[in-house]
């Protein structure tokens, strides 16, 4: 046993050395710096921060580099580091209506207070590979205009002023914390949103697609998608005042869905909500669609689609848990397999004996 353990340790050490060698790649090629990853692979950094539940661009860039670009592994690294950090309180609720907007669009109204701002987006590109990027392409300076001193109120507030959409849910006085408390069902809305915010983008995208493709029979509208900077504040009890901690970039999505009403309520629109760190439109749109579908029981709707099943969605959305369970199958299962192998051999022998007895019986007849 001692020799086997030592041999295993040496093999693992050698595997780590080989991993470091493969991660570095050709030493004649300049090594990636963290600022290059943060600035030029910014959307990957945003995803790692969002699903890793830690807003720190430098740490997310380090995790991406260490993980050789494997974003799920990078998310795992960030979450592991997050568990070592002290926690001294919770920030005050963020007012996204005061966001310093870099991008803001609505698919429900053409003319909105504050205007629509296209900002940086792939939406209107032709999806053709650009060979100019191979040679260190330097883009033109973007067009800059003086920022208009206009407020950018939430689009759903326009519908809300006429009672055409349900009121925005009020936050609970004490919010749940998935990083400290086990998941329980039925889950409160704040816990569901935490789960979706940490959830795998690909999983949420697939569930959102299943909604609009027909399983949920829903045709939502993107009421508003906005991306920009917001201030984070913290109430210091000792000082008795609110202090600013800095600003972070967020993406917010408000989806608008039809609700046919009931005997007690007039027809009106309902909403789904998505919020994530950085510039993550696909993630927040998917999150908002799934958030709305998970409210089926609350709104008295029949639960007929996978995306309406709270336990199914929340138990399988976490890519770190999913990857851990699937990838643990690579680890030694020698004892388990020998047990299964012995059972299969025994069953095969019983099957052969039964067939032989049947043949003897038929021959005797």
C-alpha positions as CSV (number, residue, x, y, z in Angstrom):
1,X,0.0,0.0,0.0
2,X,2.8,2.4,0.9
3,X,4.6,1.8,-2.5
4,X,1.3,2.3,-4.4
5,X,0.7,5.6,-2.6
6,X,4.2,6.8,-3.3
7,X,4.0,5.8,-6.9
8,X,0.7,7.6,-7.2
9,X,2.1,10.8,-5.7
10,X,5.0,10.8,-8.1
11,X,2.7,10.3,-11.1
12,X,0.5,13.2,-9.9
13,X,3.5,15.5,-9.4
14,X,4.7,14.6,-12.9
15,X,1.2,15.3,-14.3
16,X,1.2,18.7,-12.6
17,X,4.6,19.5,-14.2
18,X,3.4,18.4,-17.6
19,X,0.2,20.5,-17.1
20,X,2.3,23.6,-16.4
21,X,4.5,22.9,-19.5
22,X,1.4,22.5,-21.7
23,X,-0.2,25.6,-20.2
24,X,2.9,27.7,-21.1
25,X,3.0,26.4,-24.7
26,X,5.8,27.4,-27.1
27,X,8.3,29.4,-25.1
28,X,9.2,31.3,-28.2
29,X,5.7,32.9,-28.1
30,X,5.3,35.8,-25.6
31,X,3.5,34.8,-22.4
32,X,0.0,36.2,-21.9
33,X,-0.2,38.9,-19.3
34,X,-3.2,39.3,-17.0
35,X,-4.0,42.8,-18.4
36,X,-4.1,41.3,-21.9
37,X,-6.7,38.7,-20.8
38,X,-8.7,41.3,-18.8
39,X,-8.8,43.9,-21.6
40,X,-9.0,41.7,-24.7
41,X,-10.9,38.7,-23.5
42,X,-13.2,40.8,-21.4
43,X,-16.4,38.8,-22.0
44,X,-14.7,35.6,-20.8
45,X,-13.5,37.5,-17.7
46,X,-17.1,38.8,-17.1
47,X,-18.5,35.3,-17.3
48,X,-16.0,33.9,-14.8
49,X,-16.7,36.8,-12.4
50,X,-20.5,36.3,-12.7
51,X,-20.6,32.5,-12.3
52,X,-17.7,32.6,-9.8
53,X,-19.7,35.1,-7.7
54,X,-16.7,37.4,-7.2
55,X,-16.1,40.8,-8.9
56,X,-12.4,41.0,-9.5
57,X,-11.1,41.3,-13.0
58,X,-7.5,40.5,-12.2
59,X,-8.3,37.4,-10.2
60,X,-10.7,36.2,-13.0
61,X,-8.0,36.8,-15.6
62,X,-5.5,34.8,-13.4
63,X,-8.0,32.0,-13.2
64,X,-8.5,31.9,-17.0
65,X,-4.8,31.8,-17.5
66,X,-4.3,29.1,-14.9
67,X,-7.1,27.0,-16.4
68,X,-5.7,27.2,-19.9
69,X,-8.9,29.0,-21.0
70,X,-11.3,26.4,-19.6
71,X,-13.9,28.8,-18.2
72,X,-15.6,26.2,-15.9
73,X,-12.3,25.3,-14.4
74,X,-11.6,29.1,-14.0
75,X,-15.0,29.5,-12.3
76,X,-14.1,26.7,-9.9
77,X,-10.8,28.4,-9.0
78,X,-12.5,31.7,-8.4
79,X,-15.1,30.1,-6.1
80,X,-12.5,28.2,-4.2
81,X,-10.6,31.5,-3.6
82,X,-13.8,33.2,-2.6
83,X,-14.3,30.8,0.3
84,X,-11.1,32.1,1.9
85,X,-12.2,35.8,2.0
86,X,-13.6,37.4,5.1
87,X,-17.2,38.7,5.0
88,X,-18.0,41.9,6.9
89,X,-21.5,42.6,5.7
90,X,-23.9,43.1,2.8
91,X,-24.0,46.0,0.4
92,X,-27.0,48.3,0.1
93,X,-29.4,47.4,-2.7
94,X,-28.2,48.7,-6.1
95,X,-30.3,51.2,-8.0
96,X,-29.8,50.3,-11.7
97,X,-32.0,53.3,-12.6
98,X,-28.9,55.4,-11.7
99,X,-26.6,53.3,-13.9
100,X,-24.0,55.2,-16.0
101,X,-25.3,53.5,-19.2
102,X,-22.9,52.3,-21.9
103,X,-25.6,50.3,-23.7
104,X,-29.4,50.4,-23.4
105,X,-31.9,49.0,-25.8
106,X,-35.6,48.1,-25.7
107,X,-37.6,45.8,-28.1
108,X,-40.9,47.1,-26.8
109,X,-40.7,50.9,-27.4
110,X,-38.8,52.7,-30.1
111,X,-38.7,56.1,-28.4
112,X,-37.9,55.9,-24.7
113,X,-36.9,58.5,-22.2
114,X,-33.1,58.9,-22.3
115,X,-33.0,57.3,-25.8
116,X,-31.7,53.9,-27.0
117,X,-27.9,53.5,-26.9
118,X,-26.4,50.7,-29.1
119,X,-23.1,50.7,-27.4
120,X,-20.5,47.8,-28.0
121,X,-22.4,44.9,-29.5
122,X,-22.0,42.0,-32.0
123,X,-25.7,42.3,-33.0
124,X,-25.0,44.1,-36.3
125,X,-21.8,42.4,-37.3
126,X,-21.7,40.0,-40.3
127,X,-20.0,37.2,-38.4
128,X,-17.2,37.0,-40.8
129,X,-13.6,36.3,-39.7
130,X,-11.5,39.4,-39.8
131,X,-8.0,38.6,-41.1
132,X,-6.9,42.1,-40.1
133,X,-6.9,41.0,-36.4
134,X,-4.0,38.6,-37.2
135,X,-1.5,41.4,-37.7
136,X,-2.2,43.4,-34.6
137,X,-5.0,45.5,-35.9
138,X,-5.4,48.9,-34.3
139,X,-9.1,50.1,-34.5
140,X,-10.2,53.6,-35.1
141,X,-11.1,55.7,-32.1
142,X,-14.8,55.4,-31.4
143,X,-17.2,58.3,-32.1
144,X,-17.6,60.2,-28.8
145,X,-20.3,62.8,-28.1
146,X,-21.1,64.8,-25.0
147,X,-23.2,62.7,-22.6
148,X,-26.8,64.0,-22.5
149,X,-27.9,65.0,-19.0
150,X,-31.0,62.7,-19.3
151,X,-32.3,60.2,-16.9
152,X,-32.7,56.6,-18.1
153,X,-35.7,55.3,-16.1
154,X,-36.5,51.6,-16.4
155,X,-38.8,50.9,-19.4
156,X,-41.0,48.7,-17.3
157,X,-41.9,51.7,-15.2
158,X,-43.7,53.1,-18.3
159,X,-45.9,50.1,-18.3
160,X,-46.2,50.1,-14.6
161,X,-47.5,53.7,-14.5
162,X,-50.6,52.5,-16.4
163,X,-51.0,49.3,-14.4
164,X,-50.2,47.2,-17.5
165,X,-47.4,45.2,-15.8
166,X,-47.2,43.7,-12.3
167,X,-45.3,45.7,-9.7
168,X,-41.7,45.0,-9.2
169,X,-41.3,42.5,-6.4
170,X,-40.1,43.9,-3.1
171,X,-36.9,42.4,-1.7
172,X,-37.0,40.4,1.4
173,X,-35.7,42.0,4.6
174,X,-33.4,39.0,5.1
175,X,-32.2,37.4,1.9
176,X,-31.0,33.9,1.6
177,X,-27.4,32.9,0.8
178,X,-26.7,29.9,-1.3
179,X,-23.0,30.0,-0.4
180,X,-23.8,29.4,3.2
181,X,-27.1,27.6,3.4
182,X,-28.2,24.4,1.6
183,X,-30.7,24.6,-1.1
184,X,-34.3,23.9,0.0
185,X,-37.6,23.7,-1.9
186,X,-39.7,25.5,-2.5
187,X,-37.2,28.3,-2.8
188,X,-37.9,32.0,-2.3
189,X,-37.5,34.3,-5.3
190,X,-34.3,35.8,-4.0
191,X,-32.7,32.4,-3.7
192,X,-33.9,31.4,-7.2
193,X,-32.3,34.5,-8.6
194,X,-29.0,33.8,-6.8
195,X,-29.0,30.3,-8.2
196,X,-29.6,31.6,-11.8
197,X,-27.0,34.3,-11.5
198,X,-24.4,31.6,-10.6
199,X,-25.8,29.2,-13.1
200,X,-24.1,28.0,-16.2
201,X,-24.8,30.2,-19.2
202,X,-25.1,27.3,-21.6
203,X,-27.6,25.5,-19.4
204,X,-29.7,28.6,-18.9
205,X,-29.6,29.4,-22.6
206,X,-30.9,25.9,-23.4
207,X,-33.7,26.2,-20.9
208,X,-34.6,29.7,-22.1
209,X,-34.6,28.4,-25.7
210,X,-37.0,25.6,-24.7
211,X,-39.3,28.2,-23.3
212,X,-39.6,30.3,-26.4
213,X,-39.4,27.4,-28.8
214,X,-42.7,26.0,-27.6
215,X,-42.5,24.0,-24.4
216,X,-43.6,27.0,-22.3
217,X,-45.7,28.5,-25.1
218,X,-44.5,31.9,-24.3
219,X,-43.5,34.8,-26.6
220,X,-41.6,37.3,-24.4
221,X,-40.4,40.8,-25.2
222,X,-37.1,42.3,-24.2
223,X,-38.5,45.2,-22.2
224,X,-35.0,46.6,-21.6
225,X,-31.4,45.5,-21.6
226,X,-28.9,47.8,-20.1
227,X,-25.2,47.7,-19.4
228,X,-23.0,50.1,-17.5
229,X,-21.5,51.2,-14.2
230,X,-23.3,51.4,-10.8
231,X,-22.1,52.6,-7.4
232,X,-21.9,50.0,-4.6
233,X,-22.5,51.4,-1.1
234,X,-22.2,49.9,2.3
235,X,-24.0,51.0,5.5
236,X,-21.4,51.1,8.3
237,X,-23.3,50.6,11.5
238,X,-20.4,51.8,13.7
239,X,-20.3,55.2,11.9
240,X,-24.0,55.3,11.3
241,X,-23.7,56.3,7.6
242,X,-23.5,54.9,4.1
243,X,-20.1,54.8,2.5
244,X,-19.3,54.2,-1.2
245,X,-17.2,51.1,-1.9
246,X,-16.7,51.8,-5.6
247,X,-18.4,51.1,-8.9
248,X,-18.9,47.8,-10.8
249,X,-20.2,47.0,-14.3
250,X,-23.5,45.2,-14.5
251,X,-25.9,43.9,-17.2
252,X,-29.6,44.0,-16.4
253,X,-32.5,42.5,-18.4
254,X,-36.2,43.0,-17.9
255,X,-38.3,40.5,-19.9
256,X,-42.0,41.2,-20.4
257,X,-44.5,38.3,-20.7
258,X,-48.2,38.2,-21.2
259,X,-50.5,37.1,-18.4
260,X,-54.1,36.3,-19.4
261,X,-55.5,37.2,-15.9
262,X,-57.9,35.2,-13.8
263,X,-61.2,35.6,-12.0
264,X,-59.5,37.8,-9.5
265,X,-57.0,39.7,-11.6
266,X,-57.3,41.7,-14.8
267,X,-54.9,40.7,-17.7
268,X,-51.6,42.4,-17.6
269,X,-47.9,41.7,-18.3
270,X,-45.6,39.9,-16.0
271,X,-41.9,40.2,-15.7
272,X,-38.7,38.1,-15.6
273,X,-35.5,39.5,-14.3
274,X,-31.8,38.9,-15.0
275,X,-28.7,40.6,-13.5
276,X,-25.0,39.7,-13.8
277,X,-21.5,41.1,-13.4
278,X,-19.9,42.6,-16.5
279,X,-21.3,42.6,-20.0
280,X,-23.3,39.4,-20.2
281,X,-26.4,40.0,-22.3
282,X,-27.0,36.4,-23.3
283,X,-26.7,35.3,-19.7
284,X,-29.1,37.9,-18.3
285,X,-31.7,37.4,-21.1
286,X,-31.6,33.6,-20.5
287,X,-31.8,34.2,-16.7
288,X,-34.8,36.5,-17.1
289,X,-36.7,34.0,-19.3
290,X,-36.1,31.1,-16.8
291,X,-36.9,33.3,-13.9
292,X,-40.3,34.0,-15.4
293,X,-41.0,30.4,-16.2
294,X,-40.1,29.4,-12.6
295,X,-43.0,31.6,-11.4
296,X,-45.6,29.3,-12.9
297,X,-47.1,28.0,-9.6
298,X,-47.0,31.5,-8.2
299,X,-49.2,32.7,-11.1
300,X,-51.4,29.7,-11.1
301,X,-50.1,28.3,-14.4
302,X,-49.8,24.6,-15.2
303,X,-46.3,23.2,-14.8
304,X,-45.8,21.4,-18.1
305,X,-42.3,22.4,-19.2
306,X,-38.8,21.5,-17.8
307,X,-38.0,25.2,-17.4
308,X,-41.0,25.5,-15.0
309,X,-39.7,22.8,-12.7
310,X,-37.9,24.6,-9.9
311,X,-36.2,21.6,-8.4
312,X,-34.9,20.4,-11.9
313,X,-33.6,23.8,-12.8
314,X,-32.0,24.8,-9.5
315,X,-30.4,21.4,-8.9
316,X,-28.7,21.2,-12.3
317,X,-27.8,24.8,-13.2
318,X,-24.5,24.9,-11.3
319,X,-21.6,24.0,-13.7
320,X,-19.1,23.5,-10.9
321,X,-21.3,20.9,-9.2
322,X,-22.2,19.3,-12.6
323,X,-18.6,19.2,-13.7
324,X,-17.5,17.8,-10.4
325,X,-20.0,14.9,-10.5
326,X,-19.4,14.0,-14.1
327,X,-15.7,14.3,-14.0
328,X,-15.3,12.3,-10.8
329,X,-16.1,9.3,-13.0
330,X,-12.5,9.6,-14.3
331,X,-11.2,8.7,-10.8
332,X,-10.5,5.1,-9.7
333,X,-13.6,3.0,-9.2
334,X,-11.8,-0.3,-9.0
335,X,-13.6,-1.8,-6.1
336,X,-17.0,-0.7,-7.4
337,X,-16.3,-2.0,-10.8
338,X,-15.1,-5.4,-9.4
339,X,-18.3,-5.7,-7.5
340,X,-20.4,-5.0,-10.6
341,X,-18.2,-7.3,-12.7
342,X,-18.7,-10.1,-10.3
343,X,-22.4,-9.6,-10.3
344,X,-22.6,-9.6,-14.1
345,X,-20.5,-12.8,-14.3
346,X,-22.8,-14.5,-11.8
347,X,-25.9,-13.4,-13.7
348,X,-24.4,-14.6,-17.0
349,X,-23.7,-18.0,-15.4
350,X,-27.2,-18.3,-14.0
351,X,-28.5,-17.3,-17.5
352,X,-26.3,-20.0,-19.1
353,X,-27.4,-22.6,-16.6
354,X,-31.1,-21.8,-17.1
355,X,-30.7,-22.1,-20.9
356,X,-28.8,-25.4,-20.6
357,X,-31.6,-26.8,-18.3
358,X,-34.2,-25.6,-20.8
359,X,-32.4,-27.4,-23.7
360,X,-32.1,-30.6,-21.7
361,X,-35.8,-30.4,-20.9
362,X,-36.7,-29.8,-24.6
363,X,-34.5,-32.7,-25.7
364,X,-36.2,-35.1,-23.2
365,X,-39.6,-34.2,-24.6
